[in-house]
Amino acid sequence: FGQFLPDANSSVLLGKTTPDRAESVRNDHGPTVKRPPLNKQRLSQNGLPIRRPSGVATTPPAKKKSLMMGKGHGMTEFSKLSTSTETMFFEKVRKALRSSEAYDNFLRCLHIFNQEVISRTELVQLVIPFLGKFPELFTWFKNFLGYRESSLGESSHAEILPKERSTEGIAMEIDYASCKRLGSSYRALPKSYQQPKCTGRTPLCREVLNDTWVSFPSWSEDSTFVSSKKTQYEEHIYRCEDERFELDIVLENNLATIRALETVQRRLSRMSAEEQLRFRLDNTMGGSSEVIHRKAIQRIYGDKANDIIDGLKRNPAVSVPLVLKRLKMKEEEWKEAQRGFNKIWREQNEKYYLKSLDHQGINFKQNDTKVLRSKTLLNEIEMLYEDRQEQASEETATPPPSGPHMTLTYDDSQILEDAAALIIHHVKRQVGIQKEDKFKIKQIIHHFVPDLLFARRGELSDLEEEEEEED
């Protein structure tokens, strides 16, 4: 699989997996997690927390003509409700942000201000990520709102915020480790905790939603769980999953680039020849990500990728159809290869799945091999004999009698028959043992050992008894 994508050398994801990286990717699935760093709320330039409102509509309503430029309003309607200065401001913002998605998010901030969801100060904090890099636009926007910087700095702004927001960080100050537990993952909020106000709840919401229990992880340093090293069979299973994931990432990145270039191609088909000559692409190449599409092209064109990307930007009318055709060819090639790999992965999973479930089998086998060696058994027998001799000499002044090393009592003679049957069952299935040797082993197990222990002899098969009589 590592040689399947020769053009993927530039991709970090598809690079050759090192042992350290393999351990991090193929993680031991334990019940604990690493403790993350302290959660620091994202602050604006003025040091105030940026709150991102949820449930925002896509089209701003016509409540304030000063903040009217949205998707649902055409330029004709907008020109009736705003001055030329305001129109120029929104045009400059749209060109400065470049991305239509960022511009839409900027308009959403204006919309929730028109809805009186946030204050003027909070609106200024929200638009900092959009206008903070453009001082002239940001200054004009603040002057237009009538916003004035306070000489008291950050503390004066904090006083303007609603009182409810002052309790924003209380949840982070609760010591959940000392709270009431439910299982190993949940803690109950203290009764003194003041619940945030929620005006959108229905009677059903008040009845079924949870306001008491909070998910709380078990930190790795607080856990006594000891993770074991993965077996070779588990490694095979994890490797299959990693290869599946890597190939899926390649296919999805390639498909995302195909969709982006198809959109550009449809857009070019609606243009005239002159418009096509003037049309240029930015770093996103018609999509929403700079990295994904660049990596997809680098994976196919290798060292020539920079020239291809430059051609797409400068002359998309000529370059887009060629690159799009190449991407689709690669997609078919990779999907065909994926079908072949799926067969290999399926066979490996069927071969190693059941063995991978026995994650302690190898350790037990190694320990049993050490313990059941004849030298280990003899040392243990001699040690028991010496301990017994020392104990007897301490209790009596006379030297202890010399007897057998061990004395074992078989209360149930059925044990001998069960052990003999188990040994013979194993011997019959050994291909490397000759027929004559198998017969001798059966004689020892069924005749010699019972005679030695004064027990009843075992029964040989009819064929074996006839062979013994002939001998």
C-alpha positions in Angstrom: 0.0 0.0 0.0 2.9 2.4 0.7 3.9 2.2 -3.0 0.4 2.7 -4.2 0.5 6.5 -4.3 4.0 7.4 -5.6 2.9 11.0 -6.2 1.8 11.5 -2.6 5.2 12.2 -1.2 4.4 15.8 -0.5 1.4 14.9 1.5 2.1 14.7 5.2 -0.8 12.4 5.8 0.3 9.9 3.2 3.9 9.9 4.2 5.6 6.7 5.5 4.4 6.1 9.0 7.1 6.1 11.6 6.8 3.9 14.7 6.2 6.9 16.9 3.5 8.2 14.7 2.0 4.7 14.4 1.6 4.6 18.2 -0.1 8.0 18.2 -2.4 7.2 15.3 -3.1 3.6 16.3 -3.9 4.6 19.8 -4.4 2.1 22.6 -8.1 2.4 23.2 -8.1 3.0 26.9 -10.9 4.6 29.0 -8.7 7.7 29.8 -7.9 10.8 28.0 -5.0 13.3 28.3 -5.7 16.4 30.3 -6.0 19.3 27.9 -4.5 22.7 28.7 -6.7 25.2 30.6 -9.5 26.4 28.4 -8.7 30.0 27.6 -11.6 31.8 26.1 -10.8 33.5 22.9 -10.3 37.2 23.5 -10.5 40.1 21.1 -8.0 42.8 20.7 -9.5 44.7 23.6 -9.3 41.7 25.9 -13.1 41.0 26.0 -14.5 37.6 25.2 -16.0 37.2 21.7 -19.4 35.7 21.8 -20.6 34.1 18.7 -24.4 34.1 18.6 -26.3 31.1 17.3 -29.4 30.7 15.3 -28.7 33.6 13.0 -30.8 34.0 9.9 -29.1 34.3 6.5 -30.8 37.5 5.3 -30.7 40.7 7.3 -34.1 42.4 7.6 -34.6 46.0 6.7 -34.6 47.5 10.1 -31.8 49.9 9.8 -30.8 51.4 6.5 -27.3 51.9 7.7 -26.7 48.1 7.9 -28.8 46.9 5.0 -26.5 45.2 2.5 -27.4 41.5 2.5 -28.0 38.8 0.0 -31.7 39.3 -0.2 -31.5 42.9 -1.2 -30.5 44.1 -4.6 -28.3 47.1 -5.4 -31.3 49.0 -6.6 -33.2 48.7 -3.3 -30.0 49.3 -1.3 -29.3 52.5 -3.2 -32.7 53.9 -2.2 -32.0 53.3 1.5 -28.3 54.3 1.8 -26.0 57.0 0.8 -23.2 56.6 -1.7 -20.6 56.6 1.1 -22.2 53.6 2.8 -22.5 51.8 -0.6 -18.8 52.4 -1.2 -18.0 51.1 2.4 -19.8 47.8 1.8 -18.1 47.4 -1.6 -14.7 48.0 -0.1 -15.4 45.4 2.7 -16.5 42.8 0.2 -13.4 43.3 -1.9 -11.1 43.4 1.2 -12.5 40.1 2.6 -12.3 38.4 -0.8 -14.2 35.3 0.4 -18.0 35.5 0.0 -18.4 33.3 3.0 -16.5 35.8 5.2 -18.5 38.7 3.8 -21.8 36.8 4.6 -20.6 36.2 8.2 -19.9 40.0 8.5 -23.4 40.7 7.3 -24.8 38.3 9.9 -23.1 40.3 12.6 -24.9 43.4 11.4 -28.1 41.5 11.3 -28.1 40.4 14.9 -27.2 43.9 15.9 -30.3 45.1 14.0 -32.3 42.5 15.9 -31.0 44.1 19.1 -29.5 40.8 20.2 -26.1 42.4 20.9 -25.0 45.8 21.9 -23.0 48.3 20.0 -19.8 47.4 21.9 -20.3 43.7 21.3 -20.8 44.4 17.6 -17.5 46.1 17.4 -15.9 43.1 19.1 -17.5 40.7 16.6 -16.3 42.5 13.5 -12.7 42.7 14.7 -11.8 39.4 12.9 -13.2 40.8 9.7 -12.1 44.5 9.8 -9.2 44.4 12.3 -6.7 44.0 9.4 -8.1 47.1 7.6 -7.7 50.1 10.0 -9.4 52.6 7.6 -12.5 50.5 7.2 -12.6 49.7 10.9 -12.3 53.3 11.9 -15.0 54.4 9.5 -17.3 51.6 10.8 -16.8 52.6 14.5 -17.4 56.3 13.7 -20.5 55.4 11.7 -21.8 53.5 14.7 -21.0 56.3 17.1 -18.7 54.1 19.1 -16.1 55.9 21.2 -13.1 54.3 22.9 -13.4 54.8 26.7 -10.4 56.3 28.5 -10.9 53.7 31.2 -10.0 50.9 28.8 -11.2 47.4 29.1 -12.9 47.7 32.5 -15.4 50.3 31.1 -16.4 48.0 28.3 -17.0 45.2 30.6 -19.5 47.3 32.7 -21.6 47.8 29.5 -22.1 44.0 29.1 -25.3 42.5 30.5 -25.1 41.1 34.0 -25.8 37.6 32.8 -22.5 37.7 30.9 -20.5 38.3 34.1 -21.3 34.7 35.2 -20.0 33.3 31.9 -16.9 31.7 33.4 -18.5 30.3 36.5 -18.9 26.9 34.9 -15.1 26.7 34.4 -14.5 27.5 38.1 -16.5 24.6 39.5 -14.4 21.8 41.1 -16.2 18.9 39.4 -13.9 16.3 41.1 -15.6 17.0 44.4 -19.2 17.0 43.0 -21.6 14.1 43.2 -20.7 11.3 40.8 -22.8 9.2 38.4 -20.7 6.4 37.1 -17.2 7.3 36.0 -18.0 10.0 33.5 -20.7 12.4 35.0 -20.8 14.9 37.8 -23.7 16.8 39.2 -23.7 20.6 39.2 -23.8 22.1 42.7 -27.1 23.4 43.9 -25.6 26.8 44.3 -24.9 27.0 40.6 -27.2 29.5 38.8 -28.6 28.1 35.6 -28.3 30.4 32.5 -31.6 31.9 31.3 -33.2 30.2 28.3 -36.4 31.7 27.0 -36.9 29.4 24.0 -37.7 26.2 26.0 -41.1 24.5 25.6 -42.7 22.5 28.4 -41.4 19.3 26.8 -37.8 20.8 26.9 -38.2 21.6 30.6 -39.3 18.0 31.2 -36.7 16.0 29.3 -33.6 18.2 28.9 -30.6 17.6 31.3 -29.6 20.6 33.4 -27.9 18.7 36.3 -25.3 16.2 35.0 -22.1 17.3 33.3 -19.8 15.1 31.4 -16.4 14.9 33.2 -13.6 12.8 31.8 -11.3 10.5 33.7 -7.8 12.0 33.4 -4.9 9.7 32.6 -2.9 10.7 35.6 -5.8 9.9 37.9 -6.5 6.5 36.4 -5.0 3.2 37.5 -5.7 1.6 34.1 -2.5 0.0 32.6 -2.6 -0.2 28.9 -0.9 -3.2 27.3 1.2 -3.3 24.1 -0.8 -4.3 21.0 -0.2 -7.7 19.6 0.9 -8.4 16.1 -2.7 -9.3 15.2 -4.0 -6.0 16.6 -1.3 -4.2 14.6 -2.6 -5.8 11.4 -6.2 -4.7 12.2 -5.0 -1.1 13.0 -2.9 -1.0 9.8 -5.9 -2.0 7.7 -7.9 0.8 9.3 -5.1 3.4 8.8 -4.8 2.4 5.1 -8.5 2.7 4.6 -8.5 6.1 6.2 -5.5 7.4 4.1 -7.1 6.2 0.8 -10.5 7.7 1.8 -8.7 11.1 2.5 -7.0 11.0 -0.9 -10.3 10.2 -2.7 -12.3 12.9 -0.8 -9.6 15.5 -1.4 -9.5 14.7 -5.1 -13.3 14.8 -5.3 -13.5 18.1 -3.6 -11.1 19.6 -6.1 -13.1 18.1 -9.0 -16.3 19.7 -7.7 -14.5 23.1 -7.2 -13.1 23.1 -10.8 -16.4 21.9 -12.2 -18.1 24.9 -10.6 -15.4 27.1 -12.2 -15.9 25.4 -15.6 -19.7 26.0 -15.5 -19.0 29.6 -14.6 -16.6 30.0 -17.5 -19.2 28.5 -19.9 -21.5 31.4 -19.2 -18.9 34.0 -19.9 -18.0 35.6 -23.2 -14.5 35.2 -24.7 -13.4 38.6 -23.4 -14.7 37.8 -19.9 -12.8 34.5 -19.9 -9.6 36.2 -20.7 -10.0 38.7 -17.8 -11.2 36.0 -15.4 -8.6 35.0 -12.7 -8.7 32.5 -9.8 -7.4 33.1 -6.3 -5.5 30.7 -4.1 -8.7 28.8 -3.3 -9.1 27.9 -7.0 -12.9 28.3 -6.9 -13.3 26.4 -3.6 -13.3 27.3 0.0 -9.8 25.9 1.0 -6.4 26.7 -0.2 -4.7 23.6 1.2 -7.0 20.8 0.0 -6.9 21.7 -3.7 -3.2 22.5 -3.7 -2.4 19.1 -2.1 -4.7 17.3 -4.6 -2.8 18.9 -7.5 0.6 18.2 -5.9 -0.3 14.6 -5.4 -0.9 14.2 -9.2 1.6 16.5 -10.8 4.4 16.3 -8.3 7.2 18.8 -9.0 5.2 20.4 -11.8 2.4 21.3 -9.4 3.4 24.9 -8.9 3.4 25.5 -12.6 -0.1 23.9 -12.9 -1.5 26.0 -10.1 0.0 29.2 -11.6 -1.6 28.3 -14.9 -5.0 27.7 -13.2 -4.8 31.2 -11.6 -3.6 33.1 -14.7 -5.5 31.3 -17.5 -8.4 29.2 -16.0 -10.2 29.0 -19.3 -7.4 26.8 -20.8 -6.1 25.1 -17.7 -9.3 24.1 -15.9 -10.5 21.5 -18.5 -7.1 19.8 -18.7 -6.6 19.6 -15.0 -10.2 18.5 -14.5 -9.8 15.6 -17.0 -6.6 14.5 -15.3 -8.3 14.6 -11.8 -11.2 12.4 -13.1 -8.8 9.9 -14.6 -7.0 9.6 -11.3 -10.3 9.2 -9.5 -11.2 6.3 -11.7 -7.8 4.7 -11.2 -7.8 5.1 -7.4 -11.4 3.8 -7.1 -10.4 0.7 -9.1 -7.4 0.2 -6.8 -9.6 0.7 -3.8 -11.8 -2.2 -4.9 -8.7 -4.4 -5.1 -7.5 -3.2 -1.7 -10.9 -3.8 -0.2 -10.5 -7.5 -1.0 -7.1 -7.6 0.6 -8.3 -5.8 3.7 -11.3 -8.1 4.0 -9.1 -11.1 3.9 -6.7 -9.7 6.5 -9.5 -8.8 8.8 -11.1 -12.2 8.5 -7.6 -13.8 9.2 -6.6 -11.7 12.2 -9.8 -10.5 13.8 -10.5 -13.4 16.1 -6.8 -13.6 17.1 -6.7 -9.9 17.8 -9.4 -10.4 20.5 -6.9 -12.4 22.6 -4.7 -9.5 23.6 -3.1 -11.3 26.5 -2.5 -14.7 24.8 1.1 -14.0 23.9 2.0 -12.9 27.4 0.4 -16.0 28.9 2.1 -18.2 26.4 5.5 -16.8 27.3 4.9 -17.1 31.0 3.6 -20.7 30.7 6.7 -21.6 28.6 9.0 -20.4 31.3 7.1 -22.0 34.2 6.6 -25.4 32.5 10.3 -26.0 31.6 11.7 -29.1 33.2 14.5 -27.1 34.8 12.0 -24.7 36.4 9.8 -27.6 37.6 12.8 -29.4 39.1 14.0 -26.3 40.9 10.6 -25.7 42.4 10.4 -29.3 43.6 13.8 -29.1 45.2 13.0 -25.8 46.8 9.8 -27.3 48.3 11.8 -30.3 49.6 14.4 -28.1 51.2 11.8 -25.9 52.9 10.1 -28.9 54.3 13.4 -30.3 55.6 14.3 -27.0 57.3 10.9 -26.8 58.9 11.1 -30.4 60.2 14.6 -29.8 61.6 13.5 -26.7 63.5 10.6 -28.5 65.1 12.5 -31.6 66.2 16.1 -31.9 67.3 16.6 -35.1 65.4 17.4 -34.9 61.7 14.4 -35.3 59.4 13.9 -38.6 57.6 14.9 -38.7 54.0 11.8 -39.3 52.0 10.5 -38.4 48.5 10.7 -34.9 47.3 6.9 -34.7 46.9 4.0 -36.7 48.1 0.8 -36.3 46.0 -2.5 -37.8 46.8 -5.0 -38.6 44.0 -8.4 -38.7 45.7 -10.1 -39.3 42.4 -8.6 -41.9 39.9 -10.6 -40.3 37.1 -8.0 -37.6 36.9 -5.4 -40.1 35.5 -7.9 -41.3 32.9 -8.7 -37.7 31.8 -5.0 -36.7 31.6 -4.2 -39.9 29.6 -7.1 -39.3 27.2 -6.0 -35.6 26.7 -2.4 -36.6 25.9 -3.4 -39.4 23.5 -5.8 -37.0 21.7 -2.9 -34.6 21.1 -0.5 -37.4 20.0 -2.9 -38.8 17.4 -2.9 -35.4 15.6 0.8 -35.0 15.4 2.0 -35.6 11.8 5.7 -35.7 12.8 5.4 -38.7 15.0 5.6 -42.1 13.4 3.0 -44.8 13.9 5.3 -47.0 15.9 6.2 -44.1 18.2 2.6 -43.3 18.7 1.9 -46.9 19.7 4.8 -46.8 22.3 3.4 -43.6 23.8 0.0 -45.1 24.2 1.5 -48.1 25.9 3.4 -45.9 28.4 0.3 -43.7 29.1 -2.3 -46.6 29.3 -0.1 -49.4 30.8 3.2 -48.2 32.4 1.9 -45.1 34.2 -1.1 -46.9 35.8 1.1 -49.8 36.9 3.5 -47.3 38.4 0.7 -45.7 40.4 -1.1 -49.0 41.2 -4.1 -47.9 39.2 -6.3 -49.7 36.7 -4.8 -50.0 33.2 -6.3 -48.0 30.3 -7.8 -49.7 27.3 -6.1 -49.7 23.9 -8.1 -49.8 20.7 -8.9 -53.3 19.2 -6.4 -52.8 16.4 -3.6 -51.8 18.9 -4.4 -54.8 21.1 -4.1 -57.2 18.2 -0.8 -55.7 17.1 0.5 -56.0 20.7 -0.5 -59.7 20.9 1.2 -60.4 17.5 4.4 -58.8 18.9 
